[in-house]
């Protein structure tokens, strides 16, 4: 179902558009295009005095805050810790004092962060999600937002994944169960 409406108290929540993540190639949308569309959305939200939340993932230099647990990819401690600056929001989105920056240590932006507090204290009832990766950080955040009782809108052309198949699975099988989807242009038109 395409996006039908935006609540008066809607926030844009941007997932992991940071130096380290955006250095990876995106599918099916090129990462620079996702950044550009997200900038369009952020500018439109700011113009309408709506909240913009920039979420970044960051891990301690010693890897001590990696999420524990066995995975088929091996122990977390064996993975390379990101280089300095990898957790910095991309330049095109950074530098707006009115934006809120949330740091997460998990895939989703709700668990272990103050995102829900920021949204509830401002009376936010709906979030619009963008970012990378569709099937990981965006989907995890969408699931939690739905479980927290927020209306969820997903900007389908302002997100991408490491795999076009994973992106498509989230768009066609998961997101219709969590909220509404729309393009950047459709969402901006609703702000009008």
N, C-alpha and C positions, 0 to 999 in steps of 0.2 A: 504494500500500500504506500503510495507516495505521501510525502509530508503534507499535512493538512493545515496545521496551525502552529504558531509559536506563542507560548504563554507570555504575559507581560513581564514576568520575572524569569527570563531564560538566560543561561550562561553558555558561552562557548568554552569547551574544555578541549585543549590541544594536547595530544599524547606524543611525547618523546620526539618532538621536532628539535633535536639537539645535534651538536656537531658529530658525535660518534655514530648516532643512528642514521642520520641523513647522509653519511658518507657511503652507506650501502645502497646498491641498486634496488629500485622498486619495481614491482610488477603488480598489476598491469599498468599503473600510472607511474610515470617517471617522477622520481623524488623531487626535482626542482618544480615540477607542475603542482605537486601536492603542497609544497611550501608556498608557492604563489597563490593557490586557491585559498589556503588557510590565511594568508595575509589579507586577501580580499574579505574573507569572513570576519577576521579580527578587526579590520578597519571599519566594516559596517556595524559590528557590535559596538565598538567604541563610539562611533558616530551617534548611535541611539542610546548611549549611556548604559549599555548592558555589559555585564561582567565578562572578562576574558581571563581564563585560568590556563597557565602554561605549566604542564606537568613534565618533569624530567626524571629520568632514572639515574641514580648515582650509587656507586659502590665504593666503600672505603678502600684506600690504596692497598691495604693488606688483605682485602677480600673477606674480612671478618663478618661482614653483613650479607654475604651471599645467602640466598634462601637454602636451607639445608634439605637433604633428602636425596635418595638414590634415583638416578635417571639413567636412561640408556646412553646418554651423551657422556657419562662419567661423572666423577665428583666435581662439584663446583670449584673447589680449590685448585683443580688442575687446569681450569680455564684461565685465559689471560685476563688480567685486570686492565680495564680501559686506560688509555693514556690520559695525561692531564688535559683538561679542556673538553674531553669527550662529552661531559655532562652539561655543557653550557648551551643554553637555548640559542638557536640559530639567529644570526645578526638581524635577519629580516623581521623577526618577531620580537626581539628583545628591546629593552629600553623604554618601556611605557610604564611609568610609575603607578598608574591606576590598575595595572594587571596584577594578578596574584600568581606567584610561582610556588608550586607544590613539588616537593622532592619525594619520590617513592623508591622503595627497595625491592618491589615485587612487580609482577606483570601489570596488575590492576592498580588504578590510582586511588582506590578507597582504602584498602587494607593497610593499616599502619601509618596513615597520613592524616592530615587535618583537612582534607578536601571536603568531606561531608559537613564539618563545622563551618567552613567558609561559606558553603552554599546555603545551609540552613539559616545562618545568622543574617543572611541577606534576603531571605524569603524566596530563594530560587526554587522553582517547581519543575523546570525542564532544563535539560542540557543538550547541546549540539556537540557531537564528537567528531574530531578529525585526528589524523596522525598516522603513525607507523608503529607497529605493524598491525594491519587490519585484524588478523586472526590471533594476535597475542595481546598487546597492550590495549588496543581499542576494544576488542571483543571482551576482554576481562573487565575493563572499566564499564562497558555497556551492561554486562550481566549484573555487576554490583549496583550500578545506578538503578536499574530496573528493580532489583531486590530491595533497594533503599526507598523505593516509591517515587522516583523521579520519572517524568515523561522523558523519553530518550529519542533523539533525532540523530541520524547518522548521515554525514555529508559524504556520500559515496565516491565522489570524484576528488575529495580532499583527504583521501587515505590510500595507502598502498601497502604491499606486503613483500616478503622475500619470494613469494610464489603466487602466481596468478590463480592457481587452483585453490590455494588457501584463502585468498581474498574472495574469490567467487563463492566458496563454501560459506563463509561468514555472511556475505550479502544475501545469498539465496536461502540458506537454511537456518541461520541463527538470528540475524537481525530482524526478520519479520516477526519473530516471537518476542522481541525485546522492545520494539519501538517502530518508528517510521523512518523511511529513507528518502533522501532527496539530493539533488545536485547543489553545488554552491550557488548557482544562479537562482534555483527555486527557493532556497533558504533565504537568500538576500532579498528576493522579491517579497517574501512574507514579512520581512522587517519593515518594508516600506510603509 
